[in-house]
Amino acid sequence: MLSLNFDASSKRNKDTTMKSTRTFLTMSAAMTATVFAGSVSPLTMNNECESKDVFASAIRPVSNPTLFDLALPRTNVHAIFMNQQMPSRVATVGGGSAPLGGDFQVYAVQFEYALHDRLSVVATKDGYVNFDPDTTLSDESGFANLAAGLKYAMIFQPENGFALSGTATVEVPTGSDSVTEGEGDGAVNLILSSLKVAQGWQFSSGAGLHLPFDGDANAVTSFVSSHVSYQVCQYFIPLLECNWYHVVDEGDGSNRFNDQIGGALPSVIAFEGGDLLNWGASNAKDNADIVTMAAGFRSCLKENVQAGIVYEVPLTDRNKNLMDSRLTVDLVWNF
């Protein structure tokens, strides 16, 4: 189940420049490509996560959980908690800004059922939403959209510690209008995910498109995510992740979400909702790119149970997205 709750005002931090963003993405891509290109021995660490299967030590990314997944089909339950601070002001049409502030909490449970080593059924989005912004937006509650589909590992090479999978999910507009969900005719998410594990290191990446059936009510968006981690011991696996969200084609900005500033949100806001929301904003390409970085660690509590925590901040302008900072905590139970 997914729950969001906006409340309290957030602290400001100095914005990081786009030059740093481009440098980080270039370095991450180069490092990942180098590892994938090489022939490296699989991970063989001796701890509770160890198994004859080299993939048993692979960990799921923590940030961007509705889109960025492990490339391996697995049967698991994934519980998520988020606490996201929002900017005190956000970008609006014509270069203006509006006060917002506050924060929101997310409670989510995802499900995956592996039919065999290469194919699984995934349920990536559902839940309940509680908005309590500091100002401008209204305090509302309701349900999120539902999304589910299939994941298939096109390349599955335990001997090389490498996997490449494709995921297709359908998002159904079952959510509540009051919490900026439930508009349009739904969408398809098409995602490509990769995984490489070698000598305690893990490199994961994901890229995908969000393709709405109604391109006026929802924006066409894309994402690219990367993950690198090193298993120091079973209880401490430090990790670094980066996420890039891009607006490919904006919506028409028509009146929607009537409980939020009288339905004017899509025509007033000058960006899109990142990984969680899609408003069909007509001015979203004014600030088409959102880049975030997350740092934290995972802990292998038992052979089939992993916990994770990351702290995430935007590298692009904080006032031009919905995130000032985000804390994500999760628990993954594989069975």
C-alpha positions in Angstrom: 0.0 0.0 0.0 1.2 3.5 -0.8 0.5 6.5 1.5 1.7 10.1 1.2 1.3 12.8 3.8 2.5 16.4 3.3 3.3 18.4 6.5 5.8 20.8 8.3 8.2 23.1 6.4 11.6 22.1 5.1 15.1 23.5 5.5 16.8 25.1 2.5 20.1 23.7 1.2 22.4 25.3 -1.4 21.6 24.1 -4.9 24.2 22.1 -6.8 25.1 23.2 -10.3 24.1 21.3 -13.4 27.8 21.1 -14.2 28.2 18.8 -11.2 25.2 16.8 -12.3 26.6 16.2 -15.8 30.0 15.2 -14.3 28.4 12.7 -11.9 26.3 11.1 -14.6 29.3 10.9 -17.0 31.5 9.3 -14.3 28.7 6.9 -13.3 28.1 5.8 -16.9 31.8 5.4 -17.6 32.4 3.3 -14.5 29.4 1.1 -15.2 30.4 0.6 -18.8 34.0 -0.4 -17.7 32.7 -3.0 -15.3 30.2 -4.5 -17.8 32.9 -4.6 -20.5 35.4 -6.5 -18.3 35.5 -10.1 -17.3 35.4 -10.2 -13.5 35.0 -13.0 -11.0 31.6 -13.3 -9.4 30.9 -12.3 -5.8 31.8 -15.1 -3.3 31.6 -13.4 0.1 31.1 -15.8 3.1 28.1 -14.5 5.1 24.4 -15.2 5.6 23.7 -13.7 2.1 26.0 -16.2 0.5 24.7 -19.0 -1.7 26.0 -21.2 -4.5 24.0 -18.8 -6.7 26.1 -15.7 -7.3 22.9 -13.7 -7.6 21.8 -14.5 -4.1 24.0 -11.6 -2.8 22.4 -9.1 -5.2 20.5 -6.2 -3.5 17.6 -4.2 -4.7 18.1 -0.5 -5.4 16.5 1.7 -2.7 15.6 5.0 -4.4 13.0 5.5 -7.2 11.3 2.3 -6.0 8.2 2.4 -8.4 10.5 2.4 -11.5 14.1 1.3 -10.5 14.1 -2.5 -9.9 16.5 -5.3 -9.6 17.1 -7.0 -13.0 16.5 -10.5 -11.5 13.0 -12.0 -11.4 12.4 -13.0 -7.7 9.5 -13.8 -5.4 9.5 -11.1 -2.8 7.5 -8.6 -0.7 9.0 -5.1 -0.6 7.9 -2.7 2.2 8.8 1.0 1.7 8.7 4.1 3.9 9.5 7.6 2.6 9.7 11.0 4.3 10.1 13.7 1.7 10.7 17.4 2.5 9.3 19.8 0.0 10.7 23.2 -1.2 9.3 26.3 0.5 8.6 27.7 -3.0 8.1 25.9 -6.3 8.4 27.1 -9.9 5.3 28.3 -11.7 4.4 29.4 -15.2 6.2 32.5 -16.6 9.3 32.1 -14.3 7.3 32.8 -11.2 7.1 30.8 -8.0 4.5 29.9 -5.3 4.8 29.0 -1.6 4.5 25.3 -0.7 6.7 23.9 2.1 5.9 20.9 4.2 6.7 17.3 3.7 5.0 14.0 2.9 5.3 10.4 4.1 5.0 7.4 1.8 4.1 3.9 3.0 4.2 1.3 0.3 4.2 -2.5 -0.3 5.2 -4.0 -3.6 4.9 -7.6 -4.7 6.7 -9.8 -7.1 6.1 -13.5 -8.0 8.7 -15.4 -10.0 7.2 -17.9 -12.4 10.7 -19.2 -13.1 14.3 -17.8 -13.2 13.6 -15.5 -16.1 10.0 -14.4 -15.7 8.0 -12.8 -12.9 4.8 -10.9 -12.2 5.3 -7.5 -10.6 3.0 -5.2 -8.7 4.8 -1.9 -8.6 2.3 0.8 -7.5 -0.8 0.9 -5.3 -1.8 2.5 -2.0 -3.3 5.4 -0.1 -2.3 9.0 -0.2 -2.6 11.7 2.5 -1.7 15.3 1.5 -1.1 17.9 4.2 1.0 20.7 2.5 2.0 23.8 4.4 0.3 26.2 2.0 -1.2 26.6 -1.5 -2.2 23.0 -2.0 -5.1 21.4 0.0 -5.0 18.8 2.7 -6.6 15.8 1.0 -6.5 12.0 1.1 -7.3 9.2 -1.3 -6.0 6.3 -3.3 -3.0 6.1 -5.7 -3.1 4.5 -9.1 -2.5 0.8 -9.5 0.3 -0.6 -11.7 1.4 -4.2 -12.5 2.9 -6.2 -15.2 5.7 -8.6 -16.2 9.5 -8.8 -15.9 11.6 -11.0 -18.2 15.3 -11.6 -18.0 16.5 -11.6 -21.6 20.1 -12.3 -20.4 20.6 -14.5 -17.4 24.3 -15.4 -16.7 25.1 -16.5 -13.2 28.5 -17.7 -14.3 29.3 -14.1 -15.2 27.3 -12.4 -12.5 25.3 -10.5 -15.2 21.6 -10.1 -16.0 19.6 -7.9 -18.3 15.8 -7.7 -18.1 12.8 -5.9 -19.6 9.7 -4.9 -17.6 6.4 -3.8 -18.9 3.7 -2.5 -16.5 0.3 -1.0 -17.0 -0.7 1.9 -14.7 -4.5 2.1 -14.3 -6.1 5.5 -13.3 -7.8 4.1 -10.2 -6.5 6.8 -7.9 -8.2 9.8 -6.3 -8.5 13.1 -8.2 -8.0 14.9 -4.8 -4.5 13.6 -4.5 -3.5 14.3 -8.1 -4.1 10.7 -9.3 -6.8 9.0 -11.3 -6.8 11.3 -14.4 -6.3 10.2 -18.0 -6.7 6.7 -19.5 -3.7 5.1 -17.8 -0.2 4.4 -19.1 2.4 1.8 -20.0 5.9 1.8 -18.4 8.6 0.2 -20.5 11.8 -0.4 -18.5 15.2 -2.0 -19.2 17.3 -3.1 -16.2 20.8 -4.4 -15.9 22.9 -6.0 -13.1 26.5 -6.9 -12.6 28.0 -8.4 -9.4 31.7 -9.0 -9.0 34.0 -9.4 -6.0 31.8 -7.6 -3.5 30.8 -4.9 -6.0 27.3 -4.5 -7.5 26.4 -2.2 -10.4 22.8 -1.8 -11.4 21.1 0.5 -13.9 17.6 1.1 -15.2 16.1 3.2 -18.0 12.5 3.5 -19.1 9.6 5.4 -20.6 6.2 6.3 -19.2 3.8 6.3 -22.1 0.3 7.6 -21.3 -2.7 6.4 -23.4 -3.9 10.0 -23.2 -1.0 12.4 -23.9 -3.1 15.4 -23.0 -3.9 14.3 -19.4 -0.5 12.9 -18.6 3.1 13.8 -19.8 5.4 11.4 -21.6 8.4 11.0 -19.3 11.6 9.0 -19.1 14.0 8.0 -16.4 17.6 6.8 -16.0 18.8 5.4 -12.7 22.2 3.9 -11.6 23.3 2.1 -8.5 26.8 1.1 -7.2 27.4 -0.7 -3.9 30.2 -2.7 -2.1 29.6 -5.4 0.4 31.8 -4.6 3.4 30.1 -7.3 5.4 26.6 -8.8 5.6 25.3 -6.0 7.8 26.9 -3.1 6.0 26.6 -2.6 2.2 27.2 1.1 1.4 25.5 2.3 -1.8 25.2 5.3 -4.0 22.4 5.9 -6.5 21.5 8.6 -9.0 18.2 9.2 -10.8 17.4 11.4 -13.8 13.7 12.2 -14.7 13.0 13.9 -18.0 9.8 15.3 -19.6 9.7 14.1 -23.2 6.3 15.5 -24.1 4.2 17.7 -21.7 0.4 17.5 -21.2 -2.2 20.1 -22.2 -2.6 21.7 -18.7 -6.4 21.4 -18.7 -8.3 21.7 -15.5 -7.8 18.5 -13.4 -7.6 17.7 -9.7 -10.3 20.1 -8.7 -9.5 19.9 -5.0 -6.1 21.3 -5.6 -6.2 25.1 -6.4 -9.5 24.7 -8.2 -8.1 22.3 -10.8 -5.5 24.9 -12.0 -2.4 22.9 -10.9 -1.6 21.5 -14.4 -1.7 24.9 -16.0 0.2 26.7 -13.2 3.0 24.3 -12.2 6.3 24.5 -14.3 7.6 20.9 -13.8 6.4 17.3 -13.5 6.0 15.1 -10.4 9.2 13.0 -10.8 8.9 9.3 -9.9 5.6 9.4 -8.1 3.1 11.8 -9.8 2.2 12.9 -13.3 0.0 16.0 -13.6 0.0 16.6 -17.4 1.4 20.1 -16.8 1.5 22.2 -19.9 4.6 24.1 -18.8 6.6 21.0 -17.6 9.3 21.4 -20.3 10.2 24.7 -18.8 12.1 22.6 -16.2 12.2 19.3 -18.1 15.0 17.6 -16.1 15.2 16.5 -12.4 18.3 14.8 -11.2 18.7 13.4 -7.7 21.5 11.6 -5.8 20.9 9.1 -2.9 23.4 7.7 -0.5 23.0 5.1 2.2 23.4 1.4 2.8 21.7 -2.0 2.9 22.0 -4.7 5.6 21.5 -8.4 5.0 19.6 -9.3 8.2 19.0 -12.9 7.2 19.6 -15.0 4.2 16.3 -13.8 2.6 15.7 -10.5 4.4 17.4 -7.2 3.5 16.9 -3.7 5.0 18.0 -0.5 3.3 18.1 3.3 4.0 19.1 6.2 1.7 19.1 10.0 2.0 18.3 11.7 -1.3 18.7 15.3 -2.5 18.1 17.0 -5.9 21.2 18.0 -7.9 19.0 20.3 -10.1 17.2 23.3 -8.7 15.3 22.4 -5.6 12.5 24.9 -6.4 11.9 23.2 -9.8 10.7 19.9 -8.5 8.7 18.5 -5.6 11.8 17.3 -3.6 13.9 19.3 -1.2 15.2 16.0 0.4 13.9 12.5 0.9 14.6 9.7 3.4 13.7 6.2 2.1 13.7 3.1 4.3 12.7 -0.3 3.1 12.6 -4.0 3.9 12.8 -6.8 1.2 11.7 -10.3 2.0 12.7 -12.9 -0.6 11.0 -16.3 -0.5 
